[in-house]
Amino acid sequence: MNADIRTRLEKGIVDAPGPEDREFSFSGEDYAFLRAMLKERTGIELGPTKHNMVYARLAKRLRRLGMQSFRQYIEFIGSDAGREELGATLNALTTNLTKFFRENHHFEHLAGQALQEIRARAATGGRRLRIWSAGCSSGEEPYSIAITLLRAMPDIKQWDARILATDIDTEMVRRGAEGVYNASALEGIPHEIASKYFEPHGPDKVRLCAEARALISFKYLNLIEPWPMKGPFDVIFCRNVVIYFDKDTQRTLFDRYANLLAPGGFLYIGHSENLFGITERFKLLGRNIHRKIA
Ligand SMILES: C[S@@+](CC[C@H](N)C(=O)[O-])C[C@H]1O[C@@H](n2cnc3c(N)ncnc32)[C@H](O)[C@@H]1O
């Protein structure tokens, strides 16, 4: 199969072959099981019609393991021997689409109003800065934060500044920590940023500069489980993550973010997300930019 079609299938953009042409048998019951398991373990709700996407994303796992059917695969991931494979199942079912400086107005706000207020507070409270990229995928978001800080804070070495970047997908966390990307990921990024903060890494790859990498800790974290961090965070980015969660899961999550944010701290959410009917602990300041008020 051509690589482009395979990618489009995995993203759910085009339909996989109908049941009659499938390499592995995949029943409605199998889909219902995987859908419920994903919801329980990650909070992600797939909706009733994503059979083809699930089939396309998991078929390669079955192929790799030499399995004959989804039933056999489901039995395997439920067994002790299949515990590691269960992690691969969850990794395959998360949607990781991201890019550098996605929704750039958030980074402009961070460099402007947010840092201005954080600096004003630091005059009495000490030069501590904590930012969390929750659902960081392969790292483009936390690296965009790091570059924003490096550009906006010439005195950053005099600060205790840290970025925490977390995701449930262990492969994404690994890739983020590595900080290596296809050179094509820099398309659309101003030359001045690309040349200063990225280094060539082999023929078609680039790597984030050491200064940006040193600001970030990449960790596995499931947002619907207990968190080890105590905070407070000055800023939380949780963008394009909760679109897959139901309202109750969102309510609990945003309440926990409010608990962990410093008074007046900022929360950035994705362009198609909102907090209406979810929480009143934030005030909307601008395009999906919120301030903690309670
Ligand atoms: C579409 S990406 C968004 C990446 C980035 N925040 C952005 O906006 O470009 C969503 C990320 O949320 C992660 N995710 C989904 N459910 C999660 C959970 N329960 N805990 C932690 N991360 C989760 C996925 O693995 C995925 O990498």
The ligand as an SDF file (V2000), in Angstrom:
LIG
                    3D

 27 29  0  0  0  0  0  0  0  0999 V2000
   -3.6050   16.0630   19.1440 C   0  0  0  0  0  0  0  0  0  0  0  0
   -2.2890   15.8720   20.2740 S   0  0  0  0  0  0  0  0  0  0  0  0
   -2.0420   17.5570   20.7750 C   0  0  0  0  0  0  0  0  0  0  0  0
   -0.5730   17.9180   20.8920 C   0  0  0  0  0  0  0  0  0  0  0  0
   -0.3030   19.3730   21.2830 C   0  0  0  0  0  0  0  0  0  0  0  0
   -0.8540   19.6790   22.5670 N   0  0  0  0  0  0  0  0  0  0  0  0
   -0.8320   20.3110   20.2330 C   0  0  0  0  0  0  0  0  0  0  0  0
   -1.8710   20.9570   20.4540 O   0  0  0  0  0  0  0  0  0  0  0  0
   -0.2360   20.4200   19.1610 O   0  0  0  0  0  0  0  0  0  0  0  0
   -3.1250   15.1440   21.6770 C   0  0  0  0  0  0  0  0  0  0  0  0
   -2.1660   14.4400   22.6400 C   0  0  0  0  0  0  0  0  0  0  0  0
   -2.8820   14.1400   23.8510 O   0  0  0  0  0  0  0  0  0  0  0  0
   -2.3920   12.9100   24.3380 C   0  0  0  0  0  0  0  0  0  0  0  0
   -3.3610   12.3170   25.2840 N   0  0  0  0  0  0  0  0  0  0  0  0
   -4.5870   11.7940   24.9990 C   0  0  0  0  0  0  0  0  0  0  0  0
   -5.1470   11.3080   26.1050 N   0  0  0  0  0  0  0  0  0  0  0  0
   -4.2580   11.5120   27.1200 C   0  0  0  0  0  0  0  0  0  0  0  0
   -4.2680   11.2070   28.5050 C   0  0  0  0  0  0  0  0  0  0  0  0
   -5.2960   10.5690   29.0950 N   0  0  0  0  0  0  0  0  0  0  0  0
   -3.1890   11.5640   29.2420 N   0  0  0  0  0  0  0  0  0  0  0  0
   -2.1460   12.1930   28.6610 C   0  0  0  0  0  0  0  0  0  0  0  0
   -2.0640   12.4950   27.3540 N   0  0  0  0  0  0  0  0  0  0  0  0
   -3.1250   12.1650   26.5930 C   0  0  0  0  0  0  0  0  0  0  0  0
   -2.1980   12.0740   23.0680 C   0  0  0  0  0  0  0  0  0  0  0  0
   -1.3110   10.9930   23.2760 O   0  0  0  0  0  0  0  0  0  0  0  0
   -1.6680   13.1280   22.0900 C   0  0  0  0  0  0  0  0  0  0  0  0
   -0.2650   13.1070   22.0010 O   0  0  0  0  0  0  0  0  0  0  0  0
  1  2  1  0
  2  3  1  0
  2 10  1  0
  3  4  1  0
  4  5  1  0
  5  6  1  0
  5  7  1  0
  7  8  2  0
  7  9  1  0
 10 11  1  0
 11 12  1  0
 11 26  1  0
 12 13  1  0
 13 14  1  0
 13 24  1  0
 14 15  1  0
 14 23  1  0
 15 16  2  0
 16 17  1  0
 17 18  1  0
 17 23  2  0
 18 19  1  0
 18 20  2  0
 20 21  1  0
 21 22  2  0
 22 23  1  0
 24 25  1  0
 24 26  1  0
 26 27  1  0
M  CHG  2   2   1   9  -1
M  END
$$$$
